C-alpha cells in the first residue's frame, strides 16, 4: 500500500478553507480536512463551524475535549491532508515500551537522575522488557476485553507462558527452576521479590481492573497452596498445566453467609466409607476466575476442622457468572458443589490444618495487591497532571489555581509514601526466610495494604473532582479516572478489608510490646 503524500501548507492557505462545504483545521501542526466529517462529528457540526475553529489552529480546543489517541484511529488519520510547512508536531503518541517523562508518573527508581539502593541491572532490564511486552501484547487485549467482558484472550495467555510471566508472578521459588525468564534476562536462582514487584507493577499499567484480575489472578492466589502443600503427584500434574496457561485455577474460600470467616464456612467435605475420597457439598461466592477455572482450591469444613482440598471441574461442579462493578473479564463466579467426589490425595496439607495453609498465602497475596494498587494509583497521578496543565477554565490552565495544586500535592505525597513503604517491606522479604516473613511482616503488610487502599480511594475521589463531569464518563478524557473510581473498592476488600487488616497490624504490634514499657 502506497504511503499517503501529505501537502506542505501555510497557515494562510489553511485559513482560506473556513466555510461550510470547505472545512480545514490545524491540530499540532497537522492539517485535517473535516468537510465530510462535519455531520458525523459526535459533538455536532456546529463545533467545527465555530469561527475560532474552522480554518484555524484548533490544537488547544481539541486537547481540551479529546485524548490524543483519538487522532491515532484510522478513520481520523485518513482526514489528514497535510502539515504546516516549517513546523513540527510537539505532541507525541504513546510509544511502546517508553518511560513517561511526566513528573511522578514513574517510581523514583525509574525517573531520570534519581537513585535507589534496591534495584540492580537485571531489575531494570526486566522492567524494560516487560513494559514492551505489556504495551504490545497485553494492553490492546486489556482494553478490548474490559469493554466486551470476555475472558483474556488465550493467545495472550500463551505468549505470557512463552516468556515465563505466569511463573514469575508467584515470586521466587523452586517452580522457576529450568525456566527461561523473559528471554533469559534474569536467571531463576537470581529472581527475587523486587523482580516480582517489577512484573506486577508493569501489568497494573493496563488500567483495566477486571481484565487484570482475569489475567491469571486466580493462579497467583490459588496455586501457592498446591505448590506448598500438595502431594508430589498433584504438584507434578497441576502446576505445569497452570503455569503453561493450559489450565486455570482459582481460590474458593469465601461464601455468601460467611464471607472470608473460615470458622463460619458451610461447605462440607465428608470421607467415603473406604476413606479414599471426599464428598463435597456447598457453595462459594465472589470467586475470581471461577467462571473459567479448571481447578479450585477449596476451603471446606471437615470432621477435623477447616481443611483445604483441590477440586477439579467435573460432575457436580457448577459455576455462574456474578456481575460486579468491574468487567466480567475477571470471571467472578458463584460456585455450587453438589456431591462432588474428590480423591483424598487432593488434600492440601494435613486434614484440619487449613488455617495454616491459607495464612501462609495471605502475606504474599496482600503484598501483590499493594504492588498493583501503588502502580495504578500512580497512573491516576499522571492522568491528573496532564489534565490540569492542558485544561483551561476562566482563560487559565487548571494548574494556575492553588486549590487545584493542593489536591495534586496530596495525590503525589500519597503515592510516593506508598511506594517507599512497599519497597522497604519488599527489601525485608528479600532478606528474610519464609518463616521470618510470617512472624515479622504479617502486621506490616496488613497495615500497608490498609494504607495503600485508603490513599487510593482518596486519590480516586480527588481525581473525579478535578476532572468534573469527565471523571464520571466511561469514554473520553476521563475514562481511566471513571474506571479507577468505579473499581477502586475491589482493592480495599479483596485480600482482607481495610479495618480488619489495620486491626491485624495493631494486634501484632501489641503482642510484641515489651513488658517493661511505660510512659
C-alpha positions, 0 to 999 in steps of 0.5 A: 500500500502506497504511503499517503503524500501529505501537502506542505501548507501555510497557515494562510492557505489553511485559513482560506478553507473556513466555510461550510462545504470547505472545512480545514483545521490545524491540530499540532501542526497537522492539517485535517480536512473535516468537510465530510466529517462535519455531520458525523462529528459526535459533538455536532457540526456546529463545533467545527463551524465555530469561527475560532475553529474552522480554518484555524489552529484548533490544537488547544480546543481539541486537547481540551475535549479529546485524548490524543489517541483519538487522532491515532484511529484510522478513520481520523488519520485518513482526514489528514491532508497535510502539515504546516510547512516549517513546523513540527508536531510537539505532541507525541503518541504513546510509544511502546515500551517508553518511560513517561517523562511526566513528573511522578508518573514513574517510581523514583527508581525509574525517573531520570537522575534519581537513585535507589539502593534496591534495584540492580541491572537485571531489575531494570532490564526486566522492567524494560522488557516487560513494559514492551511486552505489556504495551504490545501484547497485553494492553490492546487485549486489556482494553478490548476485553474490559469493554466486551467482558470476555475472558483474556484472550488465550493467545495472550495467555500463551505468549505470557507462558512463552516468556515465563510471566505466569511463573514469575508472578508467584515470586521466587521459588523452586517452580522457576527452576529450568525456566527461561525468564523473559528471554533469559534476562534474569536467571531463576536462582537470581529472581527475587521479590523486587523482580516480582514487584517489577512484573506486577507493577508493569501489568497494573499499567493496563488500567483495566481492573477486571481484565487484570484480575482475569489475567491469571489472578486466580493462579497467583492466589490459588496455586501457592497452596498446591505448590506448598502443600500438595502431594508430589503427584498433584504438584507434578500434574497441576502446576505445569498445566497452570503455569503453561496457561493450559489450565486455570485455577482459582481460590474458593474460600469465601461464601455468601453467609460467611464471607472470608470467616473460615470458622463460619464456612458451610461447605462440607467435605465428608470421607467415603466409607473406604476413606479414599475420597471426599464428598463435597457439598456447598457453595462459594461466592465472589470467586475470581476466575471461577467462571473459567477455572479448571481447578479450585482450591477449596476451603471446606469444613471437615470432621477435623476442622477447616481443611483445604482440598483441590477440586477439579471441574467435573460432575457436580461442579457448577459455576455462574457468572456474578456481575460486579462493578468491574468487567466480567473479564475477571470471571467472578463466579458463584460456585455450587458443589453438589456431591462432588467426589474428590480423591483424598490425595487432593488434600492440601496439607494435613486434614484440619490444618487449613488455617495454616495453609491459607495464612501462609498465602495471605502475606504474599497475596496482600503484598501483590495487591499493594504492588498493583494498587501503588502502580495504578494509583500512580497512573491516576497521578499522571492522568491528573497532571496532564489534565490540569496543565492542558485544561483551561477554565476562566482563560487559565490552565487548571494548574494556575489555581492553588486549590487545584495544586493542593489536591495534586500535592496530596495525590503525589505525597500519597503515592510516593509514601506508598511506594517507599513503604512497599519497597522497604517491606519488599527489601525485608522479604528479600532478606528474610526466610519464609518463616521470618516473613510470617512472624515479622511482616504479617502486621506490616503488610496488613497495615500497608495494604490498609494504607495503600487502599485508603490513599487510593480511594482518596486519590480516586475521589480527588481525581473525579473532582478535578476532572468534573463531569469527565471523571464520571464518563466511561469514554473520553478524557476521563475514562481511566479516572471513571474506571479507577473510581468505579473499581477502586473498592475491589482493592480495599476488600479483596485480600482482607478489608481495610479495618480488619487488616489495620486491626491485624497490624495493631494486634501484632504490634501489641503482642510484641510490646515489651513488658517493661514499657511505660510512659 
